[in-house]
Amino acid sequence: MSTKINPIEAILRDHPLMILDGALATELEKHGCDLNDPLWSARVLLENPEVIYQVHTDYFQAGADCAITASYQATIDGFIKHGLSEQEAVEVIKNTVMLAKRARDDFWKEEMQNVRPKPLVAASVGPYGAYLADGSEYVGNYGVTDEALADFHRPRMAALLEAGADLLAFETIPSLQEAVVLDSLLKDFPHAYAWLSFSLRNEQAISDGTLLSECAKVFENSRQIVAIGLNCAPSSVVTEAVKVLKANTEKPVIVYPNSGEIYDPETKTWHGNEACNGLDSQSEEWYQVGARLIGGCCRTTPRQIEQVSRKWRSNS
């Protein structure tokens, strides 16, 4: 059994809500980074990692209780395809945690408030589909074996935990198969915790069509999965999805939706209108139906996280 404290439980014991950060990629683009690459934001790890440090810092200053590392699309297979050796790839993946930890620790030295918890570093473990760079993380029907998924994820998880992440973020997971594999891999790291957040087909089902209620029940007895929910979904589906989750799990429910725009994986562009400008007011509704970890995913900003922080920390 693990003796390490569940870091999410520690925050929620003292605060009504754990505030996550927002989008990384769009903030990197605002800093002039070109992400039109199969590596996506992981490309910046090779070219200008200090920009990632700055974005993490921006979110901590905005009030985030947690930084999600730039490892979503940082995979050993992907970096090897890019020309790195396996050991070089492992070191770059570890650096995603080191950048977030350094930003957190530098920020915390200057933080004089006592109304917030010391922020966590959650190491992003994106789905196999993110490595494919074809939008498969919104479908989930990869046609690969459990063993292939385990072989893909295991070394990255090991690198992220060795680098000192507080927990893992299994995020934008589109299939129950992949989620089960990730949960089983946690047993190789008995002191590790993770949250599990799915990409959705609609309010009732994850991307591969499995009912969200079933997904919640499958992981209810997983000791190392310490929160469950959704990310990278439109904000319009969040309330009903949280209700489904809350009815089927005792675990804290996590939500970090997109801005409301629609992503086209073929053109890698966003269309439509933002719907998350009122993330602070929406967070009240999501909290009322059961969400306890709230932040933003694609196209959300430090300003929106700051609005959430002002709302919830002033009431803590």
Secondary structure, DSSP 8 states (H G I E B T S, - for coil): ---S--HHHHHHHH-S-EE----SHHHHHHTT----STTTTHHHHHH-HHHHHHHHHHHHHHT-SEEE-TTTT--HHHHHHTT--HHHHHHHHHHHHHHHHHHHHHHHHH---SSS---EEEEEE--HHHHHTSSGGGT------HHHHHHHHHHHHHHHHHTT-SEEEEEEE--HHHHHHHHHHHTTSTT--EEEEE-BSSSSBBTTS-BHHHHHHHTTT-SSEEEEEEESS-GGGHHHHHHHHHTT-SS-EEEE---S-EEETTTTEEES----TTHHHHHHHHHHHTEEEE---TT--HHHHHHHHHHHHTT-
